[in-house]
Amino acid sequence: MSFDQNTLDSLKIDRDAPSGHSSSARGWIGTLVLVAVVAVGAGYWFFVRAQPIEVELATAVAAPAGGGGAPAAAVLNASGYVVARREATVSSKVTGKIAAVLIEEGMIVEEGQLLAQLDDQTLRPLLDLAETQLEATRADLAENAVRRAEAERELRRLERLRAENLSSERDVDRAQSEVKALEARFAALERAVNVSQATVRVRAQEIKDLEVRAPFAGVIVSKDAQPGEMVSPISAGGGFTRTGIATLVDMDSREIEVDVNESFINRVQAGQKTEATLDAYPDWVIPSHVINIVPTADRQKATVKVRIGFDELDPRILSNMGIKVSFLDSRGSDQPSTASSTVPGRPGVRLPASAVLRDGDTRFVWRVRGGRVERVAVRVGGERSGDVEVLAGVNVGDVVVASAAAELSEGVAVEAAAR
């Protein structure tokens, strides 16, 4: 039986040909993936973008109007510490054991006031001995004075008798020698008295050196020794010997020391007005001024030390407190700086310094409108007391983000953080 070859070829199955069933399956899978992506995007928008982020908000307020009453803008900010120009660790002049400490922390003392007393049991007998030797030498001097006076009277009698040829020349010569010997003895005893007096003074000074007195008036800020301990003006005796009794501070010599980057030291000059704010009292602005610029730089830190004096001292200002200083524009209100001048025709506004962010050379804020944030570029002026003057970009009454709890982006919903 013969078969047609074309008929046989038509009965073969082509396995490489596309299947309608598999194509349909792949289409459904692609559709499901697309739906899943859309669902994830919608979920992200709802849970991340749609949910408001809690932030701290601030409202732009009008800056003080320009003119003679306007405060000067800050041209530089720096941090430093309150220091005392007169501060001393008071110690004794000699090494000895402390017998009594007469001060406590916080005590106000006057110049020359006794702070501590060292043990004088060894030196006191030496002073008594020197005084006794002085008394004995004075007694010898008094005896010699009596004998010299008697010898002088004897010499005068013999000289009268010699004039009448009633005495020999030998007796007169002997009397003259006796007078001269007693005079020499008297001079030696006078010098011995002076030596004894000097010895007494030395012994008395040694005992006086056991008294530790205040070199100047001030306040005791540290009590560093107790009775029974050894104290020495130099480091001696290992760790068991104190080198100081107390630390004394002259509260009238308090001032501020700040390190200014040498790149900005040209903004500082002697007599320049400044405003200081203690870290302990951030809302208290303390008027101050530049005393001088220390004429040397620290090559390690690339800074220059600046001394700043308080216009008026206050008991709340304590040594070694941290403090921030704003250097004000020294040109005054009659010559306002370009950075602090407002744009004509619009009032200047002030915002918290934390609200103004930096992106490279651009300054910007996150302004809140309709519950969502938008990035707005701004131009700023001077900074003072934690606020910055905004010259352009923000108007009075605009609400901006003062402090955000998370990264913000354009269009994110925000709400005021609960306090």
C-alpha positions as CSV (number, residue, x, y, z in Angstrom):
1,M,0.0,0.0,0.0
2,S,1.5,3.3,-1.0
3,F,1.2,6.6,0.9
4,D,1.4,10.1,-0.4
5,Q,4.5,11.8,1.0
6,N,2.6,15.1,1.4
7,T,0.0,13.4,3.4
8,L,2.6,12.0,5.8
9,D,4.2,15.4,6.3
10,S,1.0,17.0,7.2
11,L,0.6,14.5,10.1
12,K,3.8,15.7,11.9
13,I,3.7,17.8,15.0
14,D,5.9,21.0,15.0
15,R,7.0,21.4,18.7
16,D,8.8,24.8,18.0
17,A,5.6,26.4,16.9
18,P,4.1,28.9,19.5
19,S,1.3,27.6,21.6
20,G,-1.9,29.7,22.1
21,H,-2.3,28.4,25.6
22,S,1.2,29.4,26.9
23,S,0.9,32.9,25.4
24,S,-2.3,33.4,27.2
25,A,-0.7,32.3,30.5
26,R,2.2,34.7,30.1
27,G,-0.2,37.6,29.5
28,W,-2.0,36.9,32.7
29,I,1.3,36.8,34.7
30,G,2.3,40.2,33.3
31,T,-1.0,41.7,34.3
32,L,-0.7,40.4,37.8
33,V,2.8,41.9,38.2
34,L,1.6,45.2,37.0
35,V,-1.3,45.2,39.5
36,A,1.1,44.3,42.3
37,V,3.4,47.2,41.5
38,V,0.5,49.6,41.4
39,A,-0.7,48.3,44.7
40,V,2.7,48.7,46.3
41,G,3.0,52.3,45.0
42,A,-0.5,53.1,46.3
43,G,0.4,51.6,49.7
44,Y,3.6,53.7,49.9
45,W,1.8,56.8,49.0
46,F,-0.9,56.2,51.6
47,F,1.4,55.1,54.5
48,V,4.4,57.3,53.8
49,R,3.4,60.3,51.8
50,A,-0.2,60.6,52.9
51,Q,0.5,60.2,56.6
52,P,1.6,63.6,58.1
53,I,5.1,63.8,59.6
54,E,5.3,65.5,62.9
55,V,7.5,68.6,62.8
56,E,8.2,71.8,64.8
57,L,6.7,74.8,63.1
58,A,7.6,78.5,63.3
59,T,6.0,81.6,62.0
60,A,8.0,84.3,60.3
61,V,7.7,87.5,62.3
62,A,8.7,91.1,61.3
63,A,12.2,92.1,62.0
64,P,12.9,95.3,63.9
65,A,12.7,98.3,61.6
66,G,16.0,99.9,60.4
67,G,17.3,103.1,61.9
68,G,19.0,104.3,65.0
69,G,17.1,101.9,67.3
70,A,17.7,98.8,65.3
71,P,20.1,96.2,66.9
72,A,23.3,95.5,65.1
73,A,23.5,92.3,63.1
74,A,26.0,89.6,64.1
75,V,28.9,89.3,61.8
76,L,30.5,86.3,63.6
77,N,29.6,83.7,66.2
78,A,32.0,81.9,68.4
79,S,32.0,79.6,71.5
80,G,34.3,79.8,74.5
81,Y,34.4,79.8,78.3
82,V,34.2,82.2,81.2
83,V,37.6,82.6,82.8
84,A,39.1,84.6,85.7
85,R,42.2,86.6,85.0
86,R,43.2,86.3,88.7
87,E,42.9,82.8,89.8
88,A,45.5,81.1,92.1
89,T,46.1,77.8,93.7
90,V,47.2,79.0,97.2
91,S,50.0,77.0,98.8
92,S,52.5,77.4,101.6
93,K,56.0,78.8,101.3
94,V,57.6,75.7,103.0
95,T,57.0,72.0,103.3
96,G,55.1,71.1,106.4
97,K,52.1,69.3,108.0
98,I,48.8,71.1,108.0
99,A,47.6,71.9,111.5
100,A,44.3,73.7,110.5
101,V,42.3,74.7,107.4
102,L,40.1,77.7,108.1
103,I,38.2,78.0,104.8
104,E,35.4,76.2,102.9
105,E,34.2,76.3,99.3
106,G,32.2,79.4,98.5
107,M,33.8,81.5,101.3
108,I,34.6,85.1,100.5
109,V,38.0,86.1,101.8
110,E,39.9,89.4,102.0
111,E,43.5,90.0,101.0
112,G,45.9,88.8,103.7
113,Q,43.2,86.7,105.5
114,L,44.5,83.5,107.1
115,L,43.5,80.4,105.2
116,A,45.5,77.6,106.8
117,Q,48.1,77.1,109.5
118,L,51.0,74.6,109.4
119,D,52.4,72.8,112.4
120,D,55.0,75.0,114.2
121,Q,56.0,72.6,117.0
122,T,59.5,72.2,115.5
123,L,60.2,75.9,114.8
124,R,58.7,77.4,117.9
125,P,61.5,76.2,120.3
126,L,64.1,77.5,117.8
127,L,62.5,80.9,118.0
128,D,62.5,80.7,121.8
129,L,66.2,79.8,121.8
130,A,67.0,82.8,119.5
131,E,65.1,85.2,121.8
132,T,67.0,83.8,124.8
133,Q,70.3,84.3,123.1
134,L,69.4,87.8,122.2
135,E,68.6,88.6,125.9
136,A,71.9,87.1,127.0
137,T,73.8,89.2,124.5
138,R,72.0,92.3,125.6
139,A,72.9,91.5,129.2
140,D,76.6,91.2,128.3
141,L,76.4,94.5,126.4
142,A,74.9,96.2,129.4
143,E,77.7,94.8,131.7
144,N,80.4,95.9,129.3
145,A,78.8,99.4,129.2
146,V,79.1,99.6,133.0
147,R,82.7,98.4,133.0
148,R,83.7,100.8,130.2
149,A,82.2,103.8,132.1
150,E,84.1,102.8,135.3
151,A,87.4,102.5,133.2
152,E,86.8,105.9,131.7
153,R,86.3,107.5,135.2
154,E,89.5,105.8,136.4
155,L,91.4,107.1,133.4
156,R,90.3,110.6,134.1
157,R,91.4,110.4,137.7
158,L,94.9,109.1,136.7
159,E,95.3,111.8,134.1
160,R,94.6,114.5,136.8
161,L,97.1,112.9,139.2
162,R,99.6,112.6,136.4
163,A,99.2,116.3,135.8
164,E,100.1,116.9,139.5
165,N,103.0,114.3,139.3
166,L,101.1,112.1,141.7
167,S,100.8,109.2,139.3
168,S,103.2,107.4,137.0
169,E,103.0,107.4,133.2
170,R,102.6,103.6,133.4
171,D,99.4,103.8,135.4
172,V,97.9,106.2,132.8
173,D,98.9,104.0,129.9
174,R,97.4,100.9,131.6
175,A,94.1,102.8,132.2
176,Q,94.0,104.0,128.5
177,S,94.5,100.4,127.3
178,E,91.7,99.2,129.6
179,V,89.3,101.8,128.2
180,K,90.1,100.9,124.6
181,A,89.7,97.2,125.2
182,L,86.3,97.7,126.8
183,E,85.3,99.9,123.9
184,A,86.2,97.2,121.4
185,R,84.4,94.7,123.5
186,F,81.3,97.0,123.6
187,A,81.4,97.3,119.7
188,A,81.6,93.5,119.4
189,L,78.7,93.0,121.7
190,E,76.6,95.5,119.8
191,R,77.3,93.5,116.6
192,A,76.4,90.3,118.5
193,V,73.1,91.9,119.6
194,N,72.4,92.8,115.9
195,V,73.1,89.2,114.9
196,S,70.8,87.8,117.6
197,Q,68.1,90.2,116.6
198,A,68.4,89.0,113.0
199,T,68.3,85.4,114.1
200,V,65.1,86.1,116.0
201,R,63.6,87.8,112.9
202,V,64.6,84.8,110.7
203,R,63.0,82.4,113.2
204,A,59.9,84.5,113.4
205,Q,59.7,84.6,109.6
206,E,60.0,80.9,109.5
207,I,57.0,80.6,111.8
208,K,55.1,83.2,109.8
209,D,55.8,81.2,106.6
210,L,53.7,78.5,108.2
211,E,50.7,80.7,107.8
212,V,48.9,80.4,104.4
213,R,47.2,83.7,103.6
214,A,45.1,85.0,100.7
215,P,47.2,86.8,98.1
216,F,44.2,88.8,97.0
217,A,40.5,89.2,97.8
218,G,38.2,86.6,96.2
219,V,36.1,83.5,96.6
220,I,37.3,80.0,97.5
221,V,36.2,77.7,94.7
222,S,38.1,74.6,95.8
223,K,39.4,73.3,99.1
224,D,42.2,70.9,98.3
225,A,43.7,69.9,101.7
226,Q,42.8,68.7,105.2
227,P,44.5,68.9,108.6
228,G,47.2,66.3,109.0
229,E,48.2,66.2,105.4
230,M,51.6,67.3,104.2
231,V,51.8,70.3,101.9
232,S,54.7,71.6,99.8
233,P,55.2,74.5,97.3
234,I,56.8,72.0,94.9
235,S,55.8,68.4,94.0
236,A,57.5,66.3,96.6
237,G,56.8,63.1,98.5
238,G,54.9,61.4,95.7
239,G,51.2,61.5,95.6
240,F,50.8,61.9,99.4
241,T,52.0,65.5,99.5
242,R,49.6,68.3,98.5
243,T,50.8,71.2,96.4
244,G,48.0,73.5,97.2
245,I,45.6,74.4,100.1
246,A,42.8,76.0,98.0
247,T,41.9,77.6,94.7
248,L,41.1,81.3,95.0
249,V,39.3,83.3,92.3
250,D,38.9,87.1,92.0
251,M,35.3,87.3,90.8
252,D,35.9,90.9,89.6
253,S,38.3,89.6,87.0
254,R,35.8,87.4,85.1
255,E,35.9,87.6,81.3
256,I,35.4,85.5,78.2
257,E,38.0,83.7,76.1
258,V,36.9,82.4,72.7
259,D,38.9,80.9,69.8
260,V,38.1,82.5,66.5
261,N,39.0,80.9,63.2
262,E,41.9,82.9,61.7
263,S,39.9,83.1,58.4
264,F,37.4,85.3,60.2
265,I,39.6,87.3,62.6
266,N,39.3,90.3,60.3
267,R,35.7,90.7,61.5
268,V,36.9,91.3,65.1
269,Q,38.4,94.4,66.5
270,A,39.2,95.8,70.0
271,G,36.2,97.6,71.6
272,Q,33.7,95.9,69.3
273,K,30.3,95.3,70.9
274,T,29.3,91.6,71.5
275,E,26.4,89.7,73.0
276,A,27.1,86.7,75.1
277,T,24.8,83.8,76.0
278,L,25.6,81.3,78.7
279,D,24.8,77.7,78.0
280,A,23.2,77.5,81.4
281,Y,20.9,80.5,80.7
282,P,20.2,80.4,76.9
283,D,17.5,83.2,77.1
284,W,19.7,85.7,78.9
285,V,21.6,88.0,76.5
286,I,24.6,89.6,78.3
287,P,26.1,92.8,76.8
288,S,29.8,92.6,76.4
289,H,32.7,94.0,74.4
290,V,36.0,92.9,72.9
291,I,39.0,93.7,75.2
292,N,41.7,92.7,72.8
293,I,42.9,90.2,70.3
294,V,45.8,88.1,71.6
295,P,48.5,88.7,69.0
296,T,49.4,85.1,68.2
297,A,47.7,82.2,66.4
298,D,47.5,78.5,67.3
299,R,49.0,76.7,64.3
300,Q,47.5,73.4,65.4
301,K,43.9,74.7,65.5
302,A,44.3,77.7,63.1
303,T,42.6,79.9,65.6
304,V,43.2,83.2,67.4
305,K,42.3,83.9,71.0
306,V,40.0,86.8,71.7
307,R,39.4,88.3,75.2
308,I,35.9,89.6,75.8
309,G,34.8,91.6,78.9
310,F,31.4,91.8,80.4
311,D,29.7,95.2,80.5
312,E,28.3,94.4,83.9
313,L,29.1,91.4,86.1
314,D,26.5,89.2,87.6
315,P,26.7,86.5,90.3
316,R,25.2,83.9,87.9
317,I,28.3,84.1,85.7
318,L,30.7,81.5,87.0
319,S,34.2,80.6,86.0
320,N,34.6,77.8,83.4
321,M,31.0,78.1,82.2
322,G,30.4,77.5,78.5
323,I,29.3,80.6,76.6
324,K,28.4,81.6,73.1
325,V,29.4,85.0,71.7
326,S,27.9,87.0,68.8
327,F,30.2,89.7,67.4
328,L,28.0,92.6,66.3
329,D,28.5,94.8,63.3
330,S,31.0,97.4,64.4
331,R,30.0,99.9,61.7
332,G,26.9,100.9,63.6
333,S,23.3,101.6,62.6
334,D,24.3,104.7,60.6
335,Q,26.2,102.5,58.2
336,P,24.2,99.3,58.0
337,S,25.9,96.3,56.4
338,T,24.6,95.0,53.1
339,A,23.9,91.6,54.7
340,S,21.6,93.1,57.3
341,S,19.7,95.6,55.1
342,T,16.2,94.7,54.1
343,V,14.8,94.8,50.6
344,P,13.1,98.2,50.0
345,G,9.3,97.9,49.9
346,R,9.0,94.8,52.0
347,P,9.5,94.3,55.8
348,G,12.3,92.1,56.9
349,V,11.4,88.9,58.7
350,R,13.1,86.8,61.4
351,L,13.1,83.0,61.7
352,P,14.8,80.6,64.0
353,A,18.3,79.8,62.8
354,S,17.4,76.1,62.8
355,A,14.7,76.6,60.1
356,V,17.2,77.8,57.5
357,L,19.0,74.9,55.9
358,R,22.0,74.8,53.5
359,D,22.4,72.9,50.3
360,G,25.8,73.8,49.0
361,D,25.8,77.6,48.5
362,T,22.0,77.7,48.6
363,R,20.0,78.6,51.7
364,F,16.4,77.3,51.8
365,V,13.4,76.7,54.2
366,W,10.5,74.2,54.1
367,R,7.4,76.4,53.9
368,V,4.1,74.8,54.9
369,R,1.1,75.4,52.7
370,G,-2.1,73.3,52.8
371,G,-0.6,70.9,55.2
372,R,2.3,70.1,52.8
373,V,5.9,71.4,52.5
374,E,7.5,73.1,49.7
375,R,11.2,74.0,49.3
376,V,11.8,77.8,49.1
377,A,15.2,79.4,48.5
378,V,15.9,82.3,50.8
379,R,18.5,85.1,51.2
380,V,19.6,85.7,54.8
381,G,21.2,88.5,56.7
382,G,22.7,88.6,60.1
383,E,22.1,86.2,62.9
384,R,21.4,87.3,66.5
385,S,20.2,85.4,69.6
386,G,19.4,82.3,67.8
387,D,17.3,84.0,65.1
388,V,18.3,84.8,61.5
389,E,17.0,87.7,59.4
390,V,15.5,86.6,56.0
391,L,15.9,89.2,53.4
392,A,14.0,87.5,50.5
393,G,11.9,84.3,49.9
394,V,9.7,84.4,53.0
395,N,7.0,86.9,54.1
396,V,5.7,87.8,57.5
397,G,3.2,85.2,58.6
398,D,4.5,82.3,56.5
399,V,4.7,79.1,58.5
400,V,8.0,77.1,58.1
401,V,9.4,73.9,59.5
402,A,11.6,74.9,62.4
403,S,12.8,71.4,63.2
404,A,11.9,68.2,61.4
405,A,11.9,64.7,62.9
406,A,12.7,63.1,59.5
407,E,14.0,63.9,56.1
408,L,11.6,66.0,54.1
409,S,10.9,66.2,50.4
410,E,8.7,68.3,48.2
411,G,5.0,67.7,48.9
412,V,5.2,65.7,52.1
413,A,2.3,66.2,54.5
414,V,3.3,67.6,57.9
415,E,1.6,68.5,61.1
416,A,2.7,70.3,64.2
417,A,4.5,68.1,66.8
418,A,2.8,67.7,70.1
419,R,4.6,69.5,73.0
